[in-house]
């Protein structure tokens, strides 16, 4: 007998995963457009819209409601 797992409702979304996918896409676009081999840490911060001067990486993902 073949077992088929139940399907998830289509309204379930992982908001953090969606944000991570979006940020990854932004990095890929920036890397493809760059003339150098690698993006500098400053350029990565700029693409991800985080402040690298705060002593660490900012969290671009908003907290869950």
C-alpha positions in Angstrom: 0.0 0.0 0.0 1.3 3.5 -0.9 1.3 6.1 1.9 0.7 9.7 0.8 1.5 12.4 3.4 -1.3 14.8 4.1 -1.1 18.1 2.3 -0.5 21.4 4.1 -3.1 24.1 3.6 -1.8 26.5 1.0 -2.3 29.5 3.3 0.6 28.4 5.6 3.6 30.6 5.0 7.0 30.7 6.6 7.5 34.5 6.7 11.2 34.2 7.8 11.9 31.8 4.9 10.3 34.2 2.5 12.4 37.1 3.7 15.6 35.0 3.5 14.7 34.0 -0.1 14.2 37.6 -1.0 17.5 38.7 0.6 19.3 35.8 -1.1 17.9 37.0 -4.4 19.1 40.5 -3.8 22.6 39.2 -3.1 22.6 37.1 -6.2 21.5 40.1 -8.3 24.2 42.3 -6.8 26.9 39.6 -7.3 25.9 39.2 -10.9 26.1 42.9 -11.5 29.4 43.3 -9.7 32.6 43.8 -11.7 34.8 42.2 -9.0 34.9 38.5 -8.1 33.4 38.9 -4.7 31.2 41.4 -2.9 32.9 43.3 -0.2 31.4 43.1 3.3 30.4 46.8 3.0 28.6 46.1 -0.3 26.8 43.1 1.3 25.7 45.3 4.2 24.4 47.9 1.6 22.5 45.3 -0.4 20.9 43.8 2.8 20.3 47.2 4.2 22.0 46.6 7.5 24.4 48.8 9.5 27.8 47.1 9.7 29.2 49.7 12.1 27.0 48.6 15.0 29.5 45.9 16.0 27.6 43.1 14.3 25.1 42.3 11.7 21.7 43.8 11.9 18.6 41.6 11.8 16.7 42.5 8.6 13.9 40.0 9.5 11.1 41.8 11.5 9.9 40.0 14.6 6.9 37.8 14.2 3.6 39.2 15.4 
